Amino acid sequence: MPVPSPNLYPPFNVVRLSHIGLNVRDLKKSRAFYVDTLGLQVTYEDSETITLRALEERGHHCMVLTRADEPSVEYLAFKLYAEEDLEKAEAYFRAKGLPVEYVERAYQSKTLRTRDNLGVPIEFFVSMDKLEPIHQKYELYRGVKPLRIDHFNIFSTNVDESAAFYNDFGFRVTEYTEDEETGR
């Protein structure tokens, strides 16, 4: 796969990946894995939802686990620089013919939801509630002790199309795997 040239002037400003929403069948088992094994910290918990953050995260969460009948990725979420970027993102995705809607999410500002070229739900927002730093609270360290969530890996049935989709609004390819049979 030829690595696409970066788009140095994207239509809106994505600051960073923020968090992922996962639908899980068994909230108790998922909690045991993400909290006890990996070491993420619980920031909110009820019978249907658990929000988690990594040790260096200042935002309220980097992962949202929601009880569901079928496991799936509910959404990938990205932080934008300013409110005008949210408006620009909405216009950009509408012009691409993609569905756009605003959804309510706890602990964060107005949130735009759309889908990528493969139908994966992606969300964009500007701000999230901040929590006190915990990275020097060493008594909280257990498991793998992740400091932050800093990238997603996306598996695609059409790599060129997916790379172009994300590249168009400023993302860059940092890793890829080639198929031995085709060299792609």
C-alpha positions as CSV (number, residue, x, y, z in Angstrom):
1,M,0.0,0.0,0.0
2,P,1.4,3.4,-0.9
3,V,1.4,5.5,2.2
4,P,-0.7,8.6,1.4
5,S,0.9,12.1,1.7
6,P,-0.4,13.9,4.8
7,N,-3.1,16.5,4.5
8,L,-1.4,19.5,6.1
9,Y,-4.5,21.7,5.9
10,P,-7.4,19.5,7.0
11,P,-10.9,20.9,7.0
12,F,-11.2,20.8,10.8
13,N,-8.7,20.4,13.7
14,V,-8.6,17.1,15.5
15,V,-6.5,17.5,18.6
16,R,-6.3,13.8,19.6
17,L,-8.1,10.6,20.0
18,S,-10.2,10.8,23.2
19,H,-12.0,7.6,24.0
20,I,-13.7,4.5,22.8
21,G,-17.2,3.2,23.6
22,L,-17.5,-0.5,23.8
23,N,-20.7,-2.6,24.1
24,V,-20.0,-5.7,26.3
25,R,-22.1,-8.7,27.3
26,D,-20.8,-9.1,30.8
27,L,-20.0,-5.9,32.6
28,K,-18.5,-7.7,35.6
29,K,-16.1,-9.7,33.5
30,S,-15.2,-6.6,31.4
31,R,-14.6,-4.7,34.6
32,A,-12.3,-7.4,35.9
33,F,-10.3,-7.3,32.7
34,Y,-10.0,-3.6,32.2
35,V,-9.6,-2.7,35.9
36,D,-7.9,-5.6,37.6
37,T,-5.8,-6.9,34.7
38,L,-5.0,-3.8,32.7
39,G,-5.2,-1.3,35.5
40,L,-7.6,1.3,34.2
41,Q,-9.3,3.4,36.9
42,V,-13.1,3.6,37.4
43,T,-14.4,7.1,37.2
44,Y,-18.1,6.2,37.2
45,E,-20.1,3.0,37.6
46,D,-23.7,1.9,37.6
47,S,-25.5,-1.3,36.6
48,E,-25.3,-0.5,32.9
49,T,-22.2,1.6,32.4
50,I,-18.6,1.9,33.6
51,T,-16.3,4.8,32.6
52,L,-12.6,4.3,32.9
53,R,-9.5,6.4,32.5
54,A,-5.7,5.6,32.3
55,L,-3.2,6.9,34.9
56,E,-2.1,10.0,33.0
57,E,-5.5,10.9,31.6
58,R,-7.0,14.2,32.9
59,G,-10.2,13.8,31.0
60,H,-13.1,12.0,32.7
61,H,-12.7,8.8,30.7
62,C,-10.8,7.1,27.9
63,M,-13.2,4.1,27.7
64,V,-16.9,3.6,28.2
65,L,-18.2,0.1,28.8
66,T,-22.0,-0.4,28.3
67,R,-23.9,-3.5,28.9
68,A,-25.4,-4.9,25.6
69,D,-26.7,-8.1,24.1
70,E,-23.9,-8.2,21.5
71,P,-20.4,-7.0,21.9
72,S,-19.3,-4.3,19.5
73,V,-17.6,-1.0,19.2
74,E,-20.2,1.6,20.0
75,Y,-18.0,4.5,18.8
76,L,-14.5,6.0,18.5
77,A,-14.3,9.5,19.8
78,F,-12.0,12.4,19.0
79,K,-11.4,15.8,20.6
80,L,-11.5,18.8,18.4
81,Y,-9.7,22.1,19.0
82,A,-12.6,24.6,19.1
83,E,-16.4,24.9,18.6
84,E,-15.9,26.1,15.0
85,D,-14.1,22.8,14.3
86,L,-17.3,21.0,15.3
87,E,-19.3,23.1,12.8
88,K,-16.7,22.5,10.1
89,A,-16.7,18.8,10.8
90,E,-20.5,18.7,10.5
91,A,-20.4,20.5,7.2
92,Y,-17.5,18.3,6.0
93,F,-19.3,15.0,6.7
94,R,-22.6,16.3,5.3
95,A,-20.9,17.3,2.1
96,K,-19.5,13.7,1.9
97,G,-23.1,12.4,2.1
98,L,-22.6,10.8,5.5
99,P,-25.2,10.8,8.3
100,V,-24.6,13.3,11.0
101,E,-26.4,13.9,14.3
102,Y,-25.7,15.4,17.6
103,V,-25.8,13.0,20.6
104,E,-25.8,13.6,24.3
105,R,-22.8,12.1,26.1
106,A,-22.2,12.4,29.9
107,Y,-19.1,14.4,31.0
108,Q,-18.5,16.0,27.6
109,S,-19.6,18.9,25.4
110,K,-21.9,18.8,22.4
111,T,-21.0,15.7,20.4
112,L,-21.2,15.1,16.6
113,R,-21.7,11.5,15.5
114,T,-21.2,10.2,12.0
115,R,-19.7,7.0,10.4
116,D,-16.5,6.3,8.6
117,N,-16.3,4.7,5.1
118,L,-16.9,1.2,6.6
119,G,-19.8,2.3,8.8
120,V,-17.8,2.5,12.1
121,P,-19.4,5.2,14.3
122,I,-17.1,8.1,15.0
123,E,-17.7,11.0,17.3
124,F,-16.2,14.5,17.7
125,F,-16.5,16.9,20.6
126,V,-14.5,19.9,22.0
127,S,-14.3,19.5,25.8
128,M,-14.6,16.9,28.5
129,D,-14.8,17.2,32.3
130,K,-11.4,17.2,33.9
131,L,-10.4,15.1,36.9
132,E,-7.5,15.5,39.3
133,P,-4.2,14.0,38.3
134,I,-3.6,10.5,39.6
135,H,-0.4,9.5,37.8
136,Q,1.6,9.9,41.1
137,K,-0.9,8.0,43.2
138,Y,1.2,4.8,43.0
139,E,-1.1,2.9,45.3
140,L,-3.5,2.9,42.3
141,Y,-1.0,1.1,40.0
142,R,-1.9,-2.5,39.2
143,G,-1.9,-4.7,36.2
144,V,-0.4,-3.3,33.0
145,K,-0.7,0.3,34.3
146,P,-1.5,2.1,31.0
147,L,-0.7,5.8,31.2
148,R,-2.9,6.8,28.3
149,I,-4.8,5.6,25.3
150,D,-3.0,7.1,22.4
151,H,-4.1,5.3,19.2
152,F,-6.6,3.0,17.7
153,N,-5.9,0.2,15.2
154,I,-8.6,-0.1,12.5
155,F,-8.9,-3.2,10.5
156,S,-10.4,-2.5,7.1
157,T,-11.8,-4.5,4.2
158,N,-10.7,-1.7,1.9
159,V,-7.4,-0.3,3.2
160,D,-6.9,2.3,0.5
161,E,-10.4,3.7,0.9
162,S,-10.1,3.8,4.7
163,A,-6.6,5.4,4.6
164,A,-7.9,8.0,2.3
165,F,-11.0,8.6,4.4
166,Y,-9.0,9.4,7.6
167,N,-6.2,11.1,5.7
168,D,-8.6,13.6,4.2
169,F,-9.3,15.1,7.6
170,G,-5.7,15.1,8.8
171,F,-4.9,11.7,10.2
172,R,-1.7,10.0,9.2
173,V,-0.8,6.4,8.6
174,T,1.7,5.4,11.3
175,E,1.6,1.6,11.0
176,Y,0.3,-0.9,8.4
177,T,0.7,-4.6,7.7
178,E,1.2,-6.0,4.2
179,D,-0.3,-9.2,2.9
180,E,2.3,-11.7,1.8
181,E,0.2,-12.9,-1.1
182,T,-0.4,-9.5,-2.7
183,G,2.2,-7.3,-1.1
184,R,-0.7,-4.9,0.0
